[in-house]
Amino acid sequence: MLCAMKGSAMFLSRQRWSFLCSVLAVAAACSSTTEPAVIPTPSPDGSTPLPDGEAPDPDTGVAADVDIDAGADETCGEYARLECGRNRDCFVAFLDWTYGSYDACLAESKQNCAVWSSLAGSSLTAGKLLSCSRAYASAGCDAQGPFPECQFAPGALSNGGGCLLNDQCASGHCRREGANECGACADKLPEGAACSRATECQSGRCSSGLCEPILKEGEACTLSSDCLRNLICNEGSCQKIALVGEGQACGGATLCEAYMSCANGTCAKDVAVDIGQRCGRLDNGTFALCRLGDCDAVSICVVRQPGGAGCSDTGTCAGTGVCNEGICRPLSSEVCEVPPRQVAPHALRDLLDRAALPARP
């Protein structure tokens, strides 16, 4: 579940969020009368009302002329075109908030692909990224993955190795703490073990400091994050989500599609606003995302931090920068080779990582 995630999403690096939202297993969106909607997906380790997308670029369709085994530069270029074309045509709000423009998306996505596919021990290749992107592009905006082309595979790094993605780790888990986007490969914890975050647990649920079984449909609950994916905790039990579009009635387990909010019982589009403007939940019940910025603790849009500047719980790094030990560092294959020495707890990180869990049966 990803309810309560849009505000929290501002704390996740946008290159990871882009991959989560637009490539790997776009599943159901979620919203409620109190929480806005975003797109829950597995990690690879999965203004005014926003305008409709521009006319599709003929070069952003499903390409058949780029061989999966072509050079990384060519493969990553095609991945970026599919990724950004899908964002533009299907998730305009995300493209506007994250990149500001289609061209900026192309540049950042291509760099992400090049680095992700060159990380130590990673099972995530440029060819796999392109194959996954093609699967989603072929299926259209309403694709309900995951697809076989996007299947997760563990990496080669042993526990303790520095990591950026789960795909690098033999355990399949890159454990991150605090605001750090770098982490260390580690085993997930069994039921009954002490935990601080849901992603530490094999079950995907950390309740009252212990790993607990994830809740299934019909079971009693207090939080939606304790329920299986695509279920919501409504009226005290885990219930199936029903998605509706703009102008349709919402509430309870009937939620709005991505980048819409349930405002006074009706789904309405969220908005993008500029630096210095108010962000977060608006008086009309919709949600304001910061264009090329982050929403700070007092609900004002602030600029993302440049390379070399300090990063904090209330901001992410500009461009493809990675927050490591409190500093925004350039994205490179070496940026997370050494795991963070010490990090502070980050309450929102658990919610973000909860969204990155692979879909469960």
C-alpha positions in Angstrom: 0.0 0.0 0.0 1.1 3.5 -0.7 -1.5 5.6 1.0 0.0 8.6 2.8 2.9 8.4 0.3 2.7 11.5 -1.9 3.9 13.9 0.8 6.5 11.3 1.9 7.5 10.7 -1.7 9.3 14.0 -1.7 11.9 12.4 0.5 12.9 9.7 -1.9 15.5 10.3 -4.6 13.6 11.1 -7.8 15.7 8.8 -10.0 14.6 5.9 -7.8 11.0 7.2 -7.6 11.0 7.5 -11.4 11.9 3.9 -11.8 9.4 2.8 -9.1 6.5 4.8 -10.7 7.1 4.4 -14.4 8.9 1.2 -15.2 8.6 -1.7 -12.7 5.2 -3.1 -12.0 2.9 -0.1 -12.0 0.1 -1.4 -9.8 -2.9 0.2 -8.2 -2.9 3.9 -7.1 -4.2 4.9 -3.7 -5.9 7.9 -2.1 -8.4 8.7 0.5 -10.2 11.8 1.9 -7.1 12.4 4.0 -4.2 11.0 2.0 -3.2 11.6 -1.7 -2.4 9.0 -4.3 0.8 7.8 -5.9 1.7 4.7 -7.8 2.9 1.7 -5.7 5.4 -0.5 -7.4 8.2 -3.0 -6.7 11.7 -1.6 -6.5 14.5 -2.8 -8.9 16.4 -3.7 -5.8 10.7 -1.8 -7.9 0.0 25.5 -10.1 -3.1 25.1 -11.7 -4.5 21.7 -12.6 -1.8 20.0 -14.6 -2.2 20.1 -18.4 -2.7 17.1 -20.5 0.5 15.6 -22.0 2.0 17.0 -25.1 1.5 15.3 -28.4 3.5 12.1 -28.3 6.8 12.2 -29.9 7.0 9.5 -32.7 10.4 8.6 -31.4 9.1 7.6 -28.0 7.0 4.6 -29.0 8.0 1.0 -28.6 11.2 0.6 -30.5 12.2 -2.5 -32.3 15.4 -1.1 -33.9 17.5 -1.1 -30.8 18.9 -4.6 -29.9 18.8 -5.5 -26.3 22.4 -6.5 -26.6 23.5 -3.2 -28.2 26.0 -1.0 -26.5 25.0 0.4 -23.1 24.9 4.0 -24.4 22.4 3.1 -27.2 20.4 0.8 -24.9 20.1 3.4 -22.1 19.2 6.0 -24.7 16.2 4.0 -25.8 15.3 3.1 -22.2 15.2 6.8 -21.4 13.0 7.6 -24.4 10.5 4.9 -23.4 10.6 5.9 -19.7 10.1 9.6 -20.4 7.6 9.0 -23.1 5.5 6.9 -20.7 5.8 9.6 -18.0 4.7 12.3 -20.4 1.8 10.4 -21.9 0.6 8.7 -18.8 1.9 10.5 -15.7 2.1 14.2 -16.6 2.1 15.2 -12.9 5.1 13.1 -12.1 7.1 14.3 -15.1 6.3 18.0 -14.2 7.1 17.5 -10.5 10.2 15.4 -10.9 12.0 16.8 -14.0 10.2 19.9 -15.1 10.5 18.9 -18.8 10.7 15.9 -21.1 14.3 16.8 -22.1 15.5 16.9 -18.5 13.8 13.5 -18.0 15.7 12.1 -21.0 19.1 13.2 -19.6 18.5 12.0 -16.0 17.0 8.7 -17.0 19.8 7.9 -19.4 22.3 8.6 -16.7 20.4 6.5 -14.2 20.4 3.5 -16.6 24.1 3.8 -17.2 24.9 3.9 -13.5 22.4 1.3 -12.3 23.6 -1.2 -14.9 27.3 -0.7 -13.8 26.9 -1.0 -10.0 29.0 -3.6 -8.3 27.3 -7.0 -8.2 24.1 -5.7 -9.8 21.8 -8.1 -11.7 20.1 -5.1 -13.3 21.5 -4.6 -16.8 20.7 -2.0 -19.4 19.1 -4.7 -21.5 16.8 -5.7 -18.6 15.8 -2.1 -18.1 15.0 -1.7 -21.8 13.0 -5.0 -21.9 10.9 -3.9 -18.9 10.3 -0.5 -20.4 9.2 -2.0 -23.7 6.8 -4.3 -21.8 5.1 -1.4 -20.1 5.1 0.8 -23.3 3.4 -2.0 -25.2 0.8 -2.5 -22.5 -0.3 1.2 -22.4 -1.0 3.6 -19.6 -3.3 1.3 -17.7 -0.7 -1.6 -17.6 -1.2 -3.8 -14.5 2.2 -5.5 -14.1 4.5 -6.8 -13.1 5.6 -8.4 -16.3 8.1 -11.3 -16.7 10.6 -8.8 -18.3 10.7 -6.9 -15.0 11.2 -9.8 -12.6 13.6 -9.1 -9.8 16.9 -11.1 -9.5 19.3 -10.9 -6.5 22.8 -9.6 -7.1 26.3 -10.8 -6.1 27.3 -8.7 -3.1 27.5 -10.4 0.2 26.1 -8.9 3.4 27.8 -5.8 4.5 28.6 -4.6 1.0 27.8 -1.0 0.1 24.7 -0.8 -2.1 22.3 1.6 -3.9 19.8 -1.0 -5.2 18.4 -4.3 -3.9 19.5 -5.8 -7.2 23.2 -5.7 -6.0 22.7 -7.9 -3.0 22.8 -11.7 -2.8 20.2 -11.4 -0.1 18.0 -9.2 -2.3 17.9 -6.5 0.3 19.9 -3.3 0.5 19.2 -2.0 4.0 19.0 1.8 4.2 18.6 3.9 7.3 17.9 7.6 7.9 17.9 9.8 4.8 20.7 7.9 3.2 20.1 6.5 -0.3 23.2 4.3 0.2 23.0 1.2 2.4 24.5 -2.1 3.1 23.4 -5.6 1.9 21.7 -7.5 4.7 19.3 -10.4 5.3 15.7 -9.6 6.0 14.4 -10.5 9.5 12.1 -13.4 10.3 8.7 -13.1 12.1 9.2 -12.2 15.7 12.5 -10.4 15.3 12.9 -6.9 16.5 12.6 -4.3 13.8 12.3 -0.6 13.2 11.0 -0.6 9.6 8.8 -2.9 7.5 11.4 -3.5 4.8 13.7 -5.2 7.4 11.1 -8.0 7.7 10.6 -11.0 5.4 6.9 -10.5 5.9 7.0 -6.8 4.9 5.3 -5.8 8.2 6.9 -4.3 11.3 4.3 -3.8 14.0 5.1 -2.5 17.6 8.8 -3.1 17.0 8.5 -6.8 15.8 8.2 -8.4 12.4 4.7 -9.7 12.1 2.7 -11.6 9.4 1.3 -9.4 6.7 -2.5 -9.1 7.0 -4.8 -10.6 4.3 -8.2 -9.5 3.0 -10.8 -9.5 5.8 -8.3 -9.5 8.7 -8.6 -6.9 11.4 -6.2 -4.0 11.0 -5.4 -0.5 12.2 -3.0 0.6 9.4 -3.2 0.1 5.6 0.6 -0.5 5.6 -0.1 -3.7 7.6 -2.3 -5.1 4.8 -1.2 -7.0 1.6 -0.5 -4.9 -1.4 -3.6 -3.5 -3.1 -5.6 -3.8 0.1 -6.5 -0.9 2.4 -7.4 -0.8 6.0 -11.0 0.4 6.0 -13.5 0.3 8.8 -11.1 -1.9 10.8 -10.4 -4.6 8.2 -8.2 -5.1 5.1 -10.3 -4.5 2.0 -9.7 -4.6 -1.7 -9.1 -1.3 -3.4 -11.4 0.0 -6.1 -9.9 2.7 -8.4 -11.9 5.5 -10.0 -11.1 8.5 -12.1 -11.6 12.2 -12.2 -15.0 13.4 -11.2 -16.1 10.1 -9.8 -17.2 9.4 -6.2 -14.5 8.2 -3.8 -14.1 7.3 -0.1 -13.5 4.3 2.0 -12.0 1.6 -0.1 -12.9 3.4 -3.3 -9.7 5.4 -4.2 -8.7 7.8 -6.8 -6.3 7.0 -9.7 -2.7 8.2 -9.5 -2.1 12.0 -9.1 -5.6 12.6 -8.0 -7.0 13.2 -4.5 -10.4 12.5 -3.0 -11.6 16.0 -2.4 -15.0 16.3 -0.7 -16.0 12.8 -1.9 -15.0 13.4 -5.6 -11.7 12.6 -7.4 -9.9 15.7 -8.6 -6.5 16.3 -10.2 -3.6 17.3 -8.1 -1.4 20.3 -9.0 2.2 21.3 -9.4 3.4 24.5 -7.9 6.7 26.5 -8.0 9.4 27.2 -5.5 8.2 29.4 -2.7 4.6 28.4 -3.0 2.4 26.4 -0.6 2.6 22.6 -1.1 1.1 19.5 0.4 -2.6 19.2 1.2 -4.6 22.2 -0.1 -7.8 23.7 1.2 -9.8 22.2 -1.6 -8.7 18.7 -0.7 -6.2 18.2 -3.6 -2.5 17.9 -3.2 0.3 20.3 -4.5 3.6 18.8 -5.6 6.7 21.1 -5.8 8.0 21.5 -9.4 11.7 20.8 -9.3 11.6 21.1 -5.5 10.6 19.6 -2.2 7.9 20.4 0.4 9.5 21.5 3.6 8.3 21.1 7.2 6.1 24.2 7.0 4.5 23.2 3.6 6.5 25.6 1.4 8.3 24.5 -1.8 12.1 24.7 -1.5 14.9 24.0 -4.0 16.6 20.6 -4.1 20.1 20.6 -2.8 23.0 20.8 -5.3 26.1 18.5 -5.3 28.3 19.0 -2.2 25.5 20.6 -0.2 24.0 19.0 2.8 20.9 16.8 2.4 18.3 16.4 5.1 15.0 14.7 6.0 13.2 17.7 4.4 14.9 17.6 1.0 16.4 15.5 -1.7 19.3 16.2 -4.0 19.0 18.0 -7.3 19.3 16.1 -10.6 20.6 12.6 -10.1 22.4 13.4 -6.9 22.5 10.8 -4.1 22.2 11.6 -0.4 25.0 9.7 1.4 25.9 10.5 5.0 24.2 13.9 4.9 25.9 15.1 1.7 24.5 15.2 -1.9 27.0 13.3 -4.0 27.1 12.8 -7.8 25.5 9.6 -9.0 28.2 7.2 -10.0 28.9 3.5 -9.9 31.1 4.1 -6.8 28.9 6.5 -4.9 27.6 3.7 -2.5 30.5 1.3 -2.5 31.3 2.2 1.1 28.1 1.9 3.3 27.2 4.8 5.5 28.9 4.7 8.9 26.1 6.1 11.0 22.6 7.3 10.1 19.7 8.8 12.0 16.2 7.2 12.0 13.8 8.6 9.4 10.1 7.8 10.0 9.1 8.5 6.5 11.7 6.2 5.0 9.8 3.2 6.2 6.7 4.2 4.3 8.8 4.8 1.1 10.5 1.5 1.3 7.2 -0.2 2.0 6.2 0.9 -1.5 9.3 -0.8 -2.9 8.4 -4.3 -1.7 7.8 -6.8 -4.4 4.2 -7.8 -5.0 3.1 -10.6 -2.7 0.8 -13.5 -3.5 
